């Protein structure tokens, strides 16, 4: 039976080595106050601790010894523990630095530092996206050369999810937006007696901009997030590692089918959005503006040019590539935790919507300066 005096935590200098301290007793939560007092009474020239004689040791005791080593600049790996305590010590050592974050500073230097970190992270994301684009293009060309790599079943499945399942939402929202644009335009143009120009307003807006932009934004929130969540869940469950272990390429199995489905379905959804938006304007013209459907369609046929439609459709493959790449890349960057899946899903939606709007704005300016 252990003597009562040995149960309390204690420390004594090794008679053979004055720089080493021998620990005894029970270094547990029950003796937390005594543990602190014992460590505060340590000699200043101690170089290492020998805890192999400790009777009982729990997480508090290990954490206190870790902090004592940090405060005094000691090498914790040189501390000796009883073999029964090694697993506990290793586990606590891995997480002892995970403390709550310090309070956020609001000074100019702190704000400048946060700005620098944000710019660095954004630059790294851009580089990763460009690299991923190059890899995807290489794998697409390889699929053309080696058709056996193409996953037809997976591609058709994603075409259904990306395209067919999104048709009702795209058509409904585009119809309503077309009606809203017609209403707003009619209120302004009525002051000048030019209500008939609502036809040109709605037609040009949807053929050039709103049709493809609304579709891309809807798919950015609906499809990019789904891609990130699906691939991220596979990463967290180590399914992607299993794919690589089997000698298969995750790009061929996970990325190329999704990209192909988006490249095929986004132009079709854009066309549906254009038609729905024009029907929304037509409905407002017929029921609220006293413009008969025949007159509305006749004026649209006379005034509209094919170039407006082609400009809108030319943006669809670009937006499809952006949505697919960001959605898949963010999914592959998941670290393996549920929190990481959520963060990457949010990041993919934000990045995709922002990049789609930026590209659309730059394209609109460029087409305007080109006279198209």
ChimeraX attribute file (.defattr): number of C-alpha atoms within 10 A of each C-alpha:
attribute: neighborCount
match mode: 1-to-1
recipient: residues
	/A:1	3
	/A:2	8
	/A:3	8
	/A:4	8
	/A:5	10
	/A:6	13
	/A:7	16
	/A:8	18
	/A:9	25
	/A:10	21
	/A:11	19
	/A:12	16
	/A:13	17
	/A:14	14
	/A:15	10
	/A:16	7
	/A:17	10
	/A:18	13
	/A:19	15
	/A:20	19
	/A:21	22
	/A:22	18
	/A:23	23
	/A:24	21
	/A:25	23
	/A:26	23
	/A:27	28
	/A:28	20
	/A:29	14
	/A:30	12
	/A:31	16
	/A:32	16
	/A:33	11
	/A:34	17
	/A:35	23
	/A:36	16
	/A:37	12
	/A:38	16
	/A:39	15
	/A:40	11
	/A:41	10
	/A:42	14
	/A:43	14
	/A:44	9
	/A:45	10
	/A:46	15
	/A:47	18
	/A:48	18
	/A:49	24
	/A:50	20
	/A:51	21
	/A:52	16
	/A:53	14
	/A:54	21
	/A:55	19
	/A:56	16
	/A:57	20
	/A:58	16
	/A:59	17
	/A:60	17
	/A:61	20
	/A:62	21
	/A:63	17
	/A:64	17
	/A:65	21
	/A:66	21
	/A:67	15
	/A:68	17
	/A:69	18
	/A:70	12
	/A:71	9
	/A:72	12
	/A:73	10
	/A:74	17
	/A:75	13
	/A:76	16
	/A:77	10
	/A:78	11
	/A:79	18
	/A:80	17
	/A:81	17
	/A:82	14
	/A:83	8
	/A:84	11
	/A:85	18
	/A:86	11
	/A:87	10
	/A:88	13
	/A:89	19
	/A:90	11
	/A:91	12
	/A:92	16
	/A:93	16
	/A:94	9
	/A:95	10
	/A:96	14
	/A:97	11
	/A:98	7
	/A:99	7
	/A:100	6
	/A:101	6
	/A:102	6
	/A:103	6
	/A:104	8
	/A:105	10
	/A:106	9
	/A:107	9
	/A:108	9
	/A:109	10
	/A:110	12
	/A:111	13
	/A:112	12
	/A:113	12
	/A:114	13
	/A:115	12
	/A:116	12
	/A:117	12
	/A:118	12
	/A:119	12
	/A:120	12
	/A:121	12
	/A:122	12
	/A:123	12
	/A:124	12
	/A:125	16
	/A:126	12
	/A:127	12
	/A:128	15
	/A:129	17
	/A:130	13
	/A:131	12
	/A:132	16
	/A:133	18
	/A:134	12
	/A:135	12
	/A:136	19
	/A:137	13
	/A:138	12
	/A:139	19
	/A:140	21
	/A:141	11
	/A:142	14
	/A:143	16
	/A:144	12
	/A:145	10
	/A:146	11
	/A:147	11
	/A:148	9
	/A:149	17
	/A:150	18
	/A:151	15
	/A:152	13
	/A:153	10
	/A:154	15
	/A:155	22
	/A:156	15
	/A:157	14
	/A:158	21
	/A:159	22
	/A:160	13
	/A:161	18
	/A:162	23
	/A:163	22
	/A:164	13
	/A:165	11
	/A:166	18
	/A:167	16
	/A:168	12
	/A:169	13
	/A:170	24
	/A:171	24
	/A:172	15
	/A:173	18
	/A:174	27
	/A:175	23
	/A:176	16
	/A:177	22
	/A:178	30
	/A:179	23
	/A:180	17
	/A:181	19
	/A:182	29
	/A:183	18
	/A:184	11
	/A:185	18
	/A:186	23
	/A:187	13
	/A:188	13
	/A:189	14
	/A:190	14
	/A:191	9
	/A:192	8
	/A:193	10
	/A:194	12
	/A:195	19
	/A:196	18
	/A:197	18
	/A:198	28
	/A:199	26
	/A:200	16
	/A:201	16
	/A:202	27
	/A:203	28
	/A:204	21
	/A:205	19
	/A:206	30
	/A:207	27
	/A:208	21
	/A:209	22
	/A:210	22
	/A:211	32
	/A:212	29
	/A:213	22
	/A:214	19
	/A:215	29
	/A:216	29
	/A:217	20
	/A:218	17
	/A:219	27
	/A:220	27
	/A:221	18
	/A:222	15
	/A:223	24
	/A:224	34
	/A:225	27
	/A:226	21
	/A:227	27
	/A:228	29
	/A:229	26
	/A:230	18
	/A:231	25
	/A:232	31
	/A:233	21
	/A:234	18
	/A:235	21
	/A:236	19
	/A:237	13
	/A:238	12
	/A:239	15
	/A:240	21
	/A:241	14
	/A:242	14
	/A:243	13
	/A:244	11
	/A:245	10
	/A:246	9
	/A:247	8
	/A:248	14
	/A:249	15
	/A:250	17
	/A:251	15
	/A:252	18
	/A:253	17
	/A:254	19
	/A:255	23
	/A:256	25
	/A:257	24
	/A:258	29
	/A:259	24
	/A:260	20
	/A:261	22
	/A:262	29
	/A:263	20
	/A:264	17
	/A:265	23
	/A:266	26
	/A:267	23
	/A:268	18
	/A:269	25
	/A:270	28
	/A:271	22
	/A:272	21
	/A:273	29
	/A:274	32
	/A:275	19
	/A:276	24
	/A:277	32
	/A:278	27
	/A:279	21
	/A:280	25
	/A:281	26
	/A:282	28
	/A:283	20
	/A:284	21
	/A:285	24
	/A:286	16
	/A:287	11
	/A:288	12
	/A:289	18
	/A:290	13
	/A:291	19
	/A:292	14
	/A:293	16
	/A:294	11
	/A:295	16
	/A:296	21
	/A:297	14
	/A:298	12
	/A:299	15
	/A:300	19
	/A:301	10
	/A:302	8
	/A:303	11
	/A:304	15
	/A:305	12
	/A:306	8
	/A:307	12
	/A:308	17
	/A:309	19
	/A:310	12
	/A:311	18
	/A:312	25
	/A:313	22
	/A:314	13
	/A:315	22
	/A:316	26
	/A:317	17
	/A:318	16
	/A:319	29
	/A:320	26
	/A:321	19
	/A:322	24
	/A:323	31
	/A:324	29
	/A:325	25
	/A:326	27
	/A:327	32
	/A:328	27
	/A:329	23
	/A:330	29
	/A:331	28
	/A:332	26
	/A:333	15
	/A:334	24
	/A:335	14
	/A:336	16
	/A:337	13
	/A:338	13
	/A:339	11
	/A:340	18
	/A:341	25
	/A:342	16
	/A:343	13
	/A:344	23
	/A:345	24
	/A:346	17
	/A:347	17
	/A:348	29
	/A:349	25
	/A:350	15
	/A:351	18
	/A:352	25
	/A:353	21
	/A:354	14
	/A:355	16
	/A:356	20
	/A:357	15
	/A:358	12
	/A:359	15
	/A:360	19
	/A:361	12
	/A:362	11
	/A:363	15
	/A:364	17
	/A:365	12
	/A:366	12
	/A:367	11
	/A:368	10
	/A:369	9
	/A:370	8
	/A:371	7
	/A:372	10
